Protein backbone atom coordinates (compact mmCIF):
# COMPACT_ATOMS: atom_id res chain seq x y z
CA UNK A 1 0.00 0.00 0.00
CA UNK A 2 1.29 3.46 -0.90
CA UNK A 3 2.31 5.86 1.85
CA UNK A 4 -0.07 8.73 2.63
CA UNK A 5 1.10 12.35 2.73
CA UNK A 6 -1.24 14.86 4.37
CA UNK A 7 -1.87 18.27 2.77
CA UNK A 8 -2.01 21.27 5.10
CA UNK A 9 -2.46 24.47 3.08
CA UNK A 10 -2.15 27.79 4.88
CA UNK A 11 -5.27 29.94 4.65
CA UNK A 12 -7.47 27.01 3.68
CA UNK A 13 -7.96 25.48 7.12
CA UNK A 14 -11.55 24.42 7.68
CA UNK A 15 -11.71 23.88 11.44
CA UNK A 16 -12.05 20.10 11.34
CA UNK A 17 -9.13 18.14 12.82
CA UNK A 18 -8.30 16.67 9.43
CA UNK A 19 -5.92 17.85 6.67
CA UNK A 20 -7.01 19.71 3.54
CA UNK A 21 -6.28 16.60 1.57
CA UNK A 22 -4.01 13.64 1.15
CA UNK A 23 -1.67 12.31 -1.52
CA UNK A 24 -1.59 8.53 -1.88
CA UNK A 25 0.77 7.35 -4.58
CA UNK A 26 -0.07 9.41 -7.66
CA UNK A 27 -3.63 10.24 -6.49
CA UNK A 28 -4.77 13.41 -4.68
CA UNK A 29 -7.88 13.43 -2.48
CA UNK A 30 -9.29 16.65 -1.03
CA UNK A 31 -11.43 17.25 2.00
CA UNK A 32 -13.89 20.14 2.24
CA UNK A 33 -13.49 22.89 -0.35
CA UNK A 34 -15.31 26.11 0.45
CA UNK A 35 -15.78 29.59 -0.93
CA UNK A 36 -13.80 31.19 1.90
CA UNK A 37 -11.16 33.70 0.80
CA UNK A 38 -7.79 32.15 1.72
CA UNK A 39 -6.21 35.58 2.28
CA UNK A 40 -8.87 37.03 4.61
CA UNK A 41 -10.37 33.84 6.03
CA UNK A 42 -13.84 35.27 5.39
CA UNK A 43 -16.74 34.52 3.08
CA UNK A 44 -17.69 37.29 0.66
CA UNK A 45 -21.32 38.38 0.56
CA UNK A 46 -21.08 38.13 -3.25
CA UNK A 47 -21.84 34.59 -4.51
CA UNK A 48 -19.63 35.14 -7.59
CA UNK A 49 -16.65 35.97 -5.36
CA UNK A 50 -17.36 32.87 -3.24
CA UNK A 51 -17.41 30.75 -6.40
CA UNK A 52 -14.09 32.24 -7.53
CA UNK A 53 -12.59 31.55 -4.09
CA UNK A 54 -13.86 27.95 -4.26
CA UNK A 55 -12.23 27.40 -7.66
CA UNK A 56 -9.00 28.99 -6.43
CA UNK A 57 -9.07 26.62 -3.45
CA UNK A 58 -9.60 23.71 -5.83
CA UNK A 59 -6.67 24.83 -8.02
CA UNK A 60 -4.43 25.14 -4.96
CA UNK A 61 -5.41 21.64 -3.82
CA UNK A 62 -4.45 20.39 -7.28
CA UNK A 63 -1.14 22.27 -7.60
CA UNK A 64 0.24 21.97 -4.03
CA UNK A 65 0.73 18.18 -4.11
CA UNK A 66 2.98 18.37 -7.18
CA UNK A 67 5.79 19.54 -4.92
CA UNK A 68 5.32 16.37 -2.87
CA UNK A 69 5.60 13.94 -5.79
TIMI-2910 file (N, C-alpha, C, CB; in pm, 1 decimal, decimal comma, always signed):
<rs>
+----------+----------+----------+----------+----------+----------+----------+----------+----------+----------+----------+----------+------+
!      n_x !      n_y !      n_z !     ca_x !     ca_y !     ca_z !      c_x !      c_y !      c_z !     cb_x !     cb_y !     cb_z ! resn !
+----------+----------+----------+----------+----------+----------+----------+----------+----------+----------+----------+----------+------+
!    +85,1 !   -118,4 !     +0,0 !     +0,0 !     +0,0 !     +0,0 !    +89,2 !   +124,1 !     +0,0 !    -96,6 !     +0,1 !   +123,1 !  Unk !
!    +50,9 !   +222,9 !    -78,6 !   +128,7 !   +346,4 !    -89,9 !   +119,2 !   +428,5 !    +38,5 !    +80,3 !   +429,7 !   -209,8 !  Unk !
!   +226,5 !   +500,3 !    +66,9 !   +231,0 !   +585,6 !   +185,0 !   +145,8 !   +710,3 !   +163,2 !   +376,4 !   +624,7 !   +218,2 !  Unk !
!    +75,7 !   +752,6 !   +269,3 !     -6,9 !   +873,3 !   +262,7 !    +73,3 !   +994,6 !   +305,1 !   -131,8 !   +858,9 !   +350,9 !  Unk !
!    +48,8 !  +1107,7 !   +237,0 !   +110,0 !  +1235,4 !   +273,3 !     -3,7 !  +1335,3 !   +290,8 !   +214,4 !  +1284,1 !   +164,3 !  Unk !
!    -17,8 !  +1390,2 !   +409,9 !   -124,3 !  +1486,0 !   +437,2 !    -93,7 !  +1622,2 !   +377,5 !   -146,4 !  +1499,0 !   +586,7 !  Unk !
!   -198,6 !  +1690,9 !   +330,5 !   -186,6 !  +1826,7 !   +277,2 !   -241,0 !  +1925,0 !   +380,0 !   -262,2 !  +1841,0 !   +141,5 !  Unk !
!   -159,2 !  +2018,8 !   +420,2 !   -200,8 !  +2126,7 !   +509,7 !   -166,7 !  +2256,4 !   +437,2 !   -129,6 !  +2117,6 !   +652,7 !  Unk !
!   -268,3 !  +2327,9 !   +389,8 !   -246,4 !  +2446,6 !   +308,0 !   -288,0 !  +2570,4 !   +386,1 !   -324,4 !  +2437,2 !   +174,8 !  Unk !
!   -191,7 !  +2658,1 !   +409,4 !   -215,0 !  +2778,8 !   +487,9 !   -325,5 !  +2864,2 !   +425,0 !    -85,1 !  +2860,4 !   +500,3 !  Unk !
!   -416,9 !  +2911,1 !   +510,2 !   -527,1 !  +2994,3 !   +465,2 !   -649,2 !  +2914,8 !   +423,7 !   -482,6 !  +3079,2 !   +351,7 !  Unk !
!   -635,2 !  +2783,7 !   +411,1 !   -747,4 !  +2700,7 !   +368,2 !   -794,3 !  +2606,1 !   +478,7 !   -708,7 !  +2620,7 !   +244,9 !  Unk !
!   -753,3 !  +2633,0 !   +601,9 !   -796,0 !  +2548,1 !   +712,4 !   -948,6 !  +2554,3 !   +722,2 !   -728,9 !  +2592,3 !   +847,0 !  Unk !
!  -1009,5 !  +2443,7 !   +761,7 !  -1155,2 !  +2441,6 !   +768,0 !  -1209,2 !  +2410,6 !   +905,9 !  -1208,2 !  +2342,1 !   +671,4 !  Unk !
!  -1125,1 !  +2405,7 !  +1006,7 !  -1171,5 !  +2388,1 !  +1144,1 !  -1183,0 !  +2243,4 !  +1189,1 !  -1302,8 !  +2453,5 !  +1159,9 !  Unk !
!  -1198,0 !  +2151,5 !  +1097,3 !  -1204,8 !  +2010,3 !  +1134,3 !  -1062,8 !  +1960,4 !  +1160,7 !  -1274,5 !  +1925,4 !  +1022,1 !  Unk !
!  -1048,7 !  +1863,8 !  +1250,0 !   -913,3 !  +1814,5 !  +1281,8 !   -860,1 !  +1715,8 !  +1178,4 !   -913,1 !  +1748,3 !  +1418,3 !  Unk !
!   -878,2 !  +1750,7 !  +1052,2 !   -829,5 !  +1667,2 !   +943,2 !   -755,7 !  +1756,8 !   +844,2 !   -946,9 !  +1590,1 !   +873,4 !  Unk !
!   -666,4 !  +1702,1 !   +763,0 !   -592,5 !  +1785,3 !   +666,9 !   -682,0 !  +1831,1 !   +551,7 !   -471,8 !  +1708,0 !   +611,6 !  Unk !
!   -628,5 !  +1923,5 !   +471,8 !   -701,2 !  +1971,5 !   +354,2 !   -712,9 !  +1863,4 !   +247,8 !   -632,4 !  +2094,2 !   +295,8 !  Unk !
!   -625,2 !  +1769,4 !   +253,5 !   -627,9 !  +1660,0 !   +157,3 !   -516,6 !  +1562,3 !   +186,7 !   -616,1 !  +1712,5 !    +14,3 !  Unk !
!   -503,8 !  +1466,2 !    +97,5 !   -401,0 !  +1364,4 !   +115,0 !   -353,4 !  +1318,5 !    -22,9 !   -454,8 !  +1244,0 !   +198,8 !  Unk !
!   -225,2 !  +1288,3 !    -30,6 !   -166,7 !  +1230,6 !   -151,7 !   -135,2 !  +1085,3 !   -118,8 !    -36,8 !  +1309,8 !   -199,3 !  Unk !
!   -186,9 !   +995,6 !   -201,3 !   -158,6 !   +852,9 !   -187,6 !   -109,6 !   +805,3 !   -323,1 !   -285,4 !   +771,3 !   -139,5 !  Unk !
!    +18,6 !   +773,3 !   -329,2 !    +77,1 !   +735,3 !   -458,1 !    +70,7 !   +852,3 !   -553,7 !     +4,8 !   +613,0 !   -518,2 !  Unk !
!     +7,4 !   +832,5 !   -669,3 !     -6,6 !   +941,3 !   -765,9 !   -147,7 !  +1000,5 !   -766,2 !    +28,6 !   +891,7 !   -905,3 !  Unk !
!   -224,8 !   +974,4 !   -661,0 !   -362,6 !  +1023,5 !   -648,5 !   -369,9 !  +1132,2 !   -541,2 !   -459,8 !   +907,1 !   -614,3 !  Unk !
!   -454,7 !  +1233,6 !   -564,1 !   -476,7 !  +1341,5 !   -468,3 !   -624,1 !  +1339,8 !   -429,9 !   -434,6 !  +1481,1 !   -527,5 !  Unk !
!   -651,4 !  +1340,3 !   -299,0 !   -788,2 !  +1343,0 !   -248,2 !   -802,8 !  +1467,1 !   -161,2 !   -822,6 !  +1212,4 !   -167,8 !  Unk !
!   -908,6 !  +1543,5 !   -182,9 !   -928,7 !  +1664,9 !   -103,4 !  -1038,3 !  +1642,6 !     -0,9 !   -963,7 !  +1784,7 !   -193,9 !  Unk !
!  -1032,7 !  +1723,5 !   +104,3 !  -1143,0 !  +1725,4 !   +199,7 !  -1231,4 !  +1843,6 !   +160,6 !  -1091,7 !  +1736,9 !   +350,0 !  Unk !
!  -1294,0 !  +1906,5 !   +254,2 !  -1388,9 !  +2014,4 !   +224,3 !  -1323,9 !  +2128,0 !   +145,8 !  -1448,4 !  +2069,0 !   +353,5 !  Unk !
!  -1391,3 !  +2172,4 !    +42,1 !  -1348,9 !  +2288,7 !    -35,4 !  -1461,3 !  +2390,5 !    -24,3 !  -1317,5 !  +2251,7 !   -186,8 !  Unk !
!  -1427,7 !  +2509,8 !    +23,8 !  -1531,3 !  +2610,7 !    +45,1 !  -1504,2 !  +2735,6 !    -37,3 !  -1540,8 !  +2647,0 !   +193,0 !  Unk !
!  -1591,8 !  +2831,9 !    -24,2 !  -1577,9 !  +2958,7 !    -93,2 !  -1515,2 !  +3066,3 !     -6,3 !  -1711,3 !  +3004,8 !   -141,8 !  Unk !
!  -1446,4 !  +3023,6 !    +99,6 !  -1379,8 !  +3118,7 !   +189,8 !  -1255,3 !  +3174,1 !   +123,6 !  -1343,5 !  +3051,6 !   +324,4 !  Unk !
!  -1235,5 !  +3304,5 !   +134,1 !  -1116,2 !  +3369,7 !    +79,5 !   -995,9 !  +3327,1 !   +163,1 !  -1131,8 !  +3526,0 !    +78,7 !  Unk !
!   -896,2 !  +3265,8 !   +100,0 !   -779,1 !  +3214,5 !   +172,4 !   -695,5 !  +3326,5 !   +233,3 !   -692,3 !  +3131,1 !    +79,2 !  Unk !
!   -700,2 !  +3446,3 !   +175,7 !   -621,1 !  +3558,3 !   +228,5 !   -684,5 !  +3622,1 !   +350,6 !   -601,9 !  +3663,2 !   +121,6 !  Unk !
!   -818,7 !  +3635,8 !   +350,0 !   -887,2 !  +3702,6 !   +460,8 !   -946,2 !  +3605,0 !   +560,8 !   -996,2 !  +3791,5 !   +407,7 !  Unk !
!   -972,6 !  +3482,7 !   +517,0 !  -1036,8 !  +3384,2 !   +603,4 !  -1186,2 !  +3406,1 !   +616,8 !   -973,9 !  +3386,6 !   +739,1 !  Unk !
!  -1242,0 !  +3492,5 !   +531,1 !  -1383,9 !  +3526,7 !   +539,4 !  -1457,1 !  +3488,4 !   +411,4 !  -1401,3 !  +3676,2 !   +567,1 !  Unk !
!  -1589,2 !  +3474,4 !   +424,2 !  -1673,5 !  +3451,9 !   +307,8 !  -1722,1 !  +3587,3 !   +256,8 !  -1793,6 !  +3358,2 !   +342,2 !  Unk !
!  -1716,5 !  +3607,0 !   +127,6 !  -1769,0 !  +3728,7 !    +65,8 !  -1921,6 !  +3721,6 !    +66,3 !  -1714,0 !  +3746,5 !    -79,9 !  Unk !
!  -1985,4 !  +3835,6 !    +67,3 !  -2132,0 !  +3838,1 !    +56,0 !  -2174,6 !  +3819,4 !    -89,8 !  -2188,8 !  +3971,3 !   +111,8 !  Unk !
!  -2080,3 !  +3828,7 !   -182,2 !  -2107,7 !  +3813,5 !   -325,3 !  -2088,9 !  +3666,7 !   -365,2 !  -2014,6 !  +3906,1 !   -410,1 !  Unk !
!  -2195,2 !  +3600,2 !   -411,7 !  -2183,8 !  +3459,2 !   -450,9 !  -2080,3 !  +3434,3 !   -560,7 !  -2317,7 !  +3409,1 !   -497,2 !  Unk !
!  -2063,6 !  +3531,1 !   -652,8 !  -1963,4 !  +3513,7 !   -758,6 !  -1822,2 !  +3511,6 !   -701,1 !  -1975,7 !  +3625,8 !   -863,0 !  Unk !
!  -1796,5 !  +3595,6 !   -600,6 !  -1665,1 !  +3596,7 !   -536,4 !  -1642,9 !  +3468,8 !   -457,5 !  -1650,9 !  +3718,5 !   -444,5 !  Unk !
!  -1748,5 !  +3415,0 !   -394,8 !  -1736,4 !  +3287,1 !   -324,4 !  -1703,7 !  +3174,9 !   -422,4 !  -1866,2 !  +3254,7 !   -247,9 !  Unk !
!  -1768,4 !  +3177,8 !   -539,4 !  -1741,1 !  +3075,1 !   -640,5 !  -1597,1 !  +3083,9 !   -688,2 !  -1837,3 !  +3089,2 !   -759,8 !  Unk !
!  -1547,4 !  +3206,6 !   -711,0 !  -1408,7 !  +3223,9 !   -753,3 !  -1312,9 !  +3172,7 !   -646,0 !  -1379,8 !  +3371,9 !   -784,3 !  Unk !
!  -1342,9 !  +3202,4 !   -519,1 !  -1258,5 !  +3154,8 !   -408,9 !  -1259,9 !  +3001,9 !   -402,9 !  -1306,4 !  +3214,3 !   -273,9 !  Unk !
!  -1375,6 !  +2941,1 !   -428,1 !  -1385,6 !  +2795,2 !   -425,9 !  -1299,0 !  +2733,8 !   -536,9 !  -1533,1 !  +2750,9 !   -441,9 !  Unk !
!  -1304,8 !  +2792,4 !   -656,7 !  -1223,4 !  +2739,8 !   -765,9 !  -1074,3 !  +2763,0 !   -740,5 !  -1264,6 !  +2804,1 !   -898,4 !  Unk !
!  -1039,5 !  +2874,6 !   -679,0 !   -899,7 !  +2899,5 !   -642,9 !   -852,4 !  +2794,8 !   -541,4 !   -882,6 !  +3043,0 !   -585,1 !  Unk !
!   -937,2 !  +2765,5 !   -445,7 !   -906,7 !  +2662,3 !   -345,1 !   -885,8 !  +2527,4 !   -413,8 !  -1021,1 !  +2652,1 !   -239,3 !  Unk !
!   -971,7 !  +2496,4 !   -508,9 !   -959,6 !  +2370,9 !   -583,2 !   -829,1 !  +2366,3 !   -662,7 !  -1079,5 !  +2353,0 !   -677,4 !  Unk !
!   -793,3 !  +2477,8 !   -728,5 !   -666,6 !  +2483,5 !   -802,2 !   -548,1 !  +2462,4 !   -708,7 !   -652,8 !  +2618,0 !   -875,1 !  Unk !
!   -552,2 !  +2527,7 !   -592,8 !   -442,8 !  +2513,9 !   -496,0 !   -430,8 !  +2370,4 !   -449,0 !   -464,2 !  +2607,0 !   -375,9 !  Unk !
!   -543,4 !  +2304,1 !   -423,6 !   -541,2 !  +2163,7 !   -382,5 !   -485,8 !  +2073,4 !   -491,7 !   -680,8 !  +2118,2 !   -344,3 !  Unk !
!   -495,6 !  +2116,6 !   -615,8 !   -444,9 !  +2038,6 !   -727,8 !   -296,4 !  +2063,8 !   -750,6 !   -523,3 !  +2070,9 !   -854,2 !  Unk !
!   -252,6 !  +2188,7 !   -732,8 !   -113,6 !  +2227,1 !   -759,5 !    -20,6 !  +2192,9 !   -644,0 !   -105,4 !  +2375,5 !   -788,6 !  Unk !
!    -62,5 !  +2217,0 !   -520,6 !    +23,7 !  +2197,4 !   -402,9 !    +85,8 !  +2058,7 !   -394,7 !    -55,2 !  +2222,7 !   -278,0 !  Unk !
!    +12,1 !  +1951,7 !   -423,7 !    +72,7 !  +1818,1 !   -411,0 !   +184,8 !  +1790,0 !   -509,4 !    -32,3 !  +1714,3 !   -428,1 !  Unk !
!   +192,8 !  +1863,0 !   -618,6 !   +297,8 !  +1836,6 !   -717,5 !   +437,3 !  +1849,5 !   -656,5 !   +284,0 !  +1932,3 !   -836,0 !  Unk !
!   +450,9 !  +1938,5 !   -559,3 !   +579,2 !  +1954,2 !   -491,8 !   +613,0 !  +1832,7 !   -405,9 !   +578,1 !  +2079,8 !   -406,0 !  Unk !
!   +510,9 !  +1752,9 !   -373,7 !   +531,8 !  +1636,8 !   -287,5 !   +565,8 !  +1510,9 !   -367,4 !   +408,0 !  +1612,0 !   -202,9 !  Unk !
!   +539,6 !  +1514,8 !   -498,6 !   +560,3 !  +1394,2 !   -579,1 !   +703,4 !  +1380,7 !   -626,3 !   +467,9 !  +1394,4 !   -698,2 !  Unk !
+----------+----------+----------+----------+----------+----------+----------+----------+----------+----------+----------+----------+------+
</rs>
